[in-house]
Amino acid sequence: MIKVEGLFKNYKTGVVEHVLRGIDLEIDSGESVALLGPSGSGKSTLLNCLGLLDSPDKGKIFLHGQEVSRLSEKERARIRLTELGFVFQFHHLIPELSALENVLLPASLLGQKPTERAKHLMQRVGLEEKAHKSPAQLSGGEQQRVAIARALINGPRILFTDEATGNLDREKALEILELLLEINREQKMTLVSVTHDSTLAMRYETKYSLQNGILKKCS
C-alpha cells in the first residue's frame, strides 16, 4: 500500500536542517501505524510527504504500486482528493457551514453531493442528531468527529491523522482513537497516525519511532 525508499528531507532556515535521513518504510493495506517521536523530530514532515502535501528532496514514495513522489501538483492534488483522507490537530471546519455541509465539502470539489453518504458518516461518528448544527454549537470532540467524517466522504483508501486528539482531554482522546481504529478495521482502510502519546500509540498494530531523522520500528 505504502512504500518509501531512501527518503531525505531538509529545511533551510539560515542553516540546513536535516529532518529526514534516508527513511525506508513499508505499510500494508489495512494496517494501523503510529508514528512516535519528540516534538520537532520530523513526524509531521514524514506524514506530509506520505500524504503528498510536501515533497522529499531525495528518495521515492509509492502508493498502491505507483511512484508518486515526482508527480505534478495537479496529479498529487487528484490523489489527495480521491484516495487519501486527512485529520489534523485543528479541525479547520468552516464556521458558516453546518456540520453536514462541512462533511460534504471534499465531495463538492469533485462536483458531487452525496448527501445520504454524508448523513451515514454523521451517524457513524455519532452525530446524526447534530448534522445541522454549526461548528460553534459543537464541543471540541464533536468538531473532531465532523472532521473525521469529512475525511471519509470521498472513500479514501488511506487515512492520515496528525495529532488528531492533541487538543482533547484523555477521555475524549480515547473515544476518537477508538473510532479511528474501528473504521480502520471495518473498512480495511490503512491508518497512519502521528502522535506524541505512547499510551495511545500502543493501540495500533505497528509503531515506529522517529528521532534525529532516523525511523525505527518499535518492538
Stockholm file with secondary structure:
# STOCKHOLM 1.0

chainA/1-219         MIKVEGLFKNYKTGVVEHVLRGIDLEIDSGESVALLGPSGSGKSTLLNCLGLLDSPDKGKIFLHGQEVSRLSEKERARIRLTELGFVFQFHHLIPELSALENVLLPASLLGQKPTERAKHLMQRVGLEEKAHKSPAQLSGGEQQRVAIARALINGPRILFTDEATGNLDREKALEILELLLEINREQKMTLVSVTHDSTLAMRYETKYSLQNGILKKCS
#=GR chainA/1-219 SS CEEEEEEEEEEESSSEEEEEEEEEEEECTTCEEEEECCTTSSHHHHHHHHTTSSCCSEEEEEETTEECTTCCHHHHHHHHHHHEEEEESSCCCCTTSCHHHHHHHHHHTTTCCCHHHHHHHHHHTTCGGGTTSCGGGSCHHHHHHHHHHHHHTTCCSEEEEESTTTTSCHHHHHHHHHHHHHHHHHHTCEEEEECSCHHHHTTSSEEEEEETTEEEECC
#=GC SS_cons         CEEEEEEEEEEESSSEEEEEEEEEEEECTTCEEEEECCTTSSHHHHHHHHTTSSCCSEEEEEETTEECTTCCHHHHHHHHHHHEEEEESSCCCCTTSCHHHHHHHHHHTTTCCCHHHHHHHHHHTTCGGGTTSCGGGSCHHHHHHHHHHHHHTTCCSEEEEESTTTTSCHHHHHHHHHHHHHHHHHHTCEEEEECSCHHHHTTSSEEEEEETTEEEECC
//
